[in-house]
């Protein structure tokens, strides 16, 4: 079983975060909340939680200062930063001090769930519950429970970080493995190259955003990791045989 601490100076946010996910179902038998910098330090020192959800601003102090203070004290945890500020400098500081992610409020429960699942598997060396194992990978069309632990970790990383600059090499570095060997394992089990899986996953997310939101196509492209719109259009068309805007307008294919 795991332990969780939520740090935020707004009581309503603390209450909301404590109810956002089925923490008990995920294996967290204890969830504590801290409303101040001092309270957070005291709890972490005494309790050493497995995961800490930390607001970027705690009163007049910053969440990344809390993480740095705890690191100086020799205390380690898995930190996920939360913020109502879409500010690049805050995100950089959060990631620089060792936070695993920087999530914007209001927190997307799906994104938080994927990140927590990844921490459980990759950092805490645990497993996710049976119900999650039965869920099907959207690209491989196979239940996650049928995948080997290593490949399951890889697809979980993609599911959380598809919008960032990730590669087979960067993932291999995390596992301290040779990227060529890791790529061979991935191909053998999935019949896909990692680069093909990553592109397909990104395009699947883009398709869902295009069909279910009114976000600009450029914003969707950026969300799934494309700064070059030409590449985005090329990859989208190669996957679905139609331009993103035409798909949104209800057309099914291009002549």
N, C-alpha and C positions, 0 to 999 in steps of 0.2 A: 504494500500500500504506500501511497505517496502523500506528501504534505504540500500545501499551497498557502502563500501569503499574498494578499492584495493590498497595495499601498496607494492611497489617494486621500486628499484632504476634503473631498466632498462625500458626505454620508450617502447621498442618493446614488453616486457612482459605485461606491463600495457594495451597496445592497444589490444594485443591478448586475455587477460583475459576479457576485456570489451566486446569482440565479441564471446567468447567461448560458452556462453549460451544465450538463449533468455531471458535476464533479465526482460525486460518489460512484456513478457508473463508469467513470474513467479510471477509478482506482484511488481517488483522493479521500482518505478517511478523516483528514483534518484540514480545515480551511480557516485561516485567521485573517483579520483585517487590521491595518494600521492607518491612523489618520494624520500622523506627523512623522517628521524625519527621526526624532528621538525615539518615538514608539517603534518605528520600523527597525532601527538599529538594535534596540533591546530585544525585540522578538527574534530577529535573525540570529543574533549572537546566542541566545538561549535555545532557540528552536531549530535552527539550520534547515529551513524549508527546502524542498526539492525544486520548486518553481516559485518565482516571485514576479507578480504583475505589478509594475511600478509606473506611476504617473510621472511625466517628465517634470512637472512642477509640483512640489509638495510644500505648500505655504510659500515662504520666501526662498526656499532652497530647491535644488534640482535633483531629479532622480538619478542622473548619471553621477552626481557627487556622492549620493548614497552608495552606489555600486563601487565607486573608487574607494570610499572609506572602508567598506566591508572587505574589499580585496586587500587593502593595507593591513587589515586585522587578520588576514589569512583565512577569511571565510569565503567559500565559494557556493554559488547557487546557479540556477539557470534563469536568467532575467529576460523578461519581455517588457519592453517599454510601451506605455500608452500615452497618447497626447492629443489634445484638441487643436494643436498647432501644426499646420502643414508647412513646417519650417525646415529647410534642408540642414541648417546648422545644428538644430536639435537632433535630427536623425543621425548626423555624422558623429556627434558627441556620444550619443547612445550606443552606436555600433562600435565606436573606438574604445569605449570602456568595457566592452564585452557583452553587451545586450545581444540576444539572438535575433530580435526583430523589433520593429518600430511600427506600432499599429495606431491608426488614427481613430479618434472618437467621432461619432458613436462606433464602438467596436463591432466589426463584422463577426458574428458568432462562428460562421463557417471558416473564416481565415484563422481565428483564434483556435478553433478545434483542430485544424490541420497542424498548426504549429505545436500545440500541446501534444498531439499524437506523435509528432516527430521527436519531441524532447523525450517522451516516454520510451520510444524505441531506440533512438540514437544515443541519448545521454544517460538515461536511467536504466538502459538495457532490459526494458520490460516489454510487454506486449499489449496491444489494444484489445478491447473486449470482443467477444465472439460476434456481436451484432455488426461491429465495424469490419471484422474479417469477412463477413458475408457480402459486404458492399463490393460492387464491381468497379474495376478500374475503367474509366471512360474511354481509354484508348485501346487497351489490351483486351477489353471485354472479358475479363477473367476476375473471379473473386480475389480480393487481396490475400485472403487466407491461403490460396493455392500458390502464391509466390514464395520464393525462398526469402528468408529474413534479409539477406543482402539486397536483393532486387526490390523488395518491399520498401526498404529504407531509401533506395534511390528514387523510386516513384513518389514517395512521400515528400522528399526534398523538392522534387519538381513541382508537386502540388502546392507547396508553400512558396517557393522562390521562382516560379516561372517568369515573373516580371523583372527579374534581376539578370545580371550577366553571369550565368552559370554554364558550366561545361563539364564534360566527362573528367577532364583533368582536375578541375577544382573540387569535384566530388571525390575523386580518387585520392587527392591530397588529404581530405578529411579522414578518410579511412586508412591512410598510409599504405595505399596499394598502387601498383603499377597501372596507369590508365589504360594501356593496351590490353592487359589481362582483364581488367574490370569490364572493358568494352566487350571482350569476347564472352565473358560470363553473361552479360546483359543480352547480347545477340542470341546466344545459345538458348536462353530461357524465354525470350520474348519474340524471337524472329524479327527483331527490329534493331537498327543502330540506335544508340542513345540520341544522336542528333535528330533522327527521324521521330523518335518518341517525343522529344522536347518540342519540336516544331508542331507535331500533331496536337500535343496538349495545349500549346499556346493558341493554336487555331480553334480548338474546341471551345476554349474559354472565350475567345474573341467572338465566335459565332453566337454563343449564349448571350453575351453582352449586346451584340448587335440586334438580336431578335427580341430581347427582353428589357432593354433600356433605351433611353433616348440620348445616350452619350454620343458625343461626336466621334466619328470614325478615327480621327487622329488621337483622341483620348483613349479609345479602346486599344489602338496600336501601341501606344506608350505603356498602357497598363500591362500588356502581355510581353513587354520587353523589346519593342521595335522603335528605334529612334528614326530609322529610315523608312519613310512611307512607301517607297517603291518596292523595297523588299517585302514589306507587309502585304501589299496588294498582290505581288507575285506569288507569295506563299499561300495566301488565302485563296486565290484563284486556282492554284494547283491542287488544293485540297477539295474545294467545293465547286469548281467550274463556273464561278460567278463572282462578280465584284461585290464587296461588302454592302454598298448602298443599295444595289439592286436586290440583294437578298432581303434587306430590311423592308424594301418596297413590296415584297411579296412575290418577286419573280423567282422561278425555280432553276432556270439555266440560261446560259447565253448561247446564241447561235454561232 
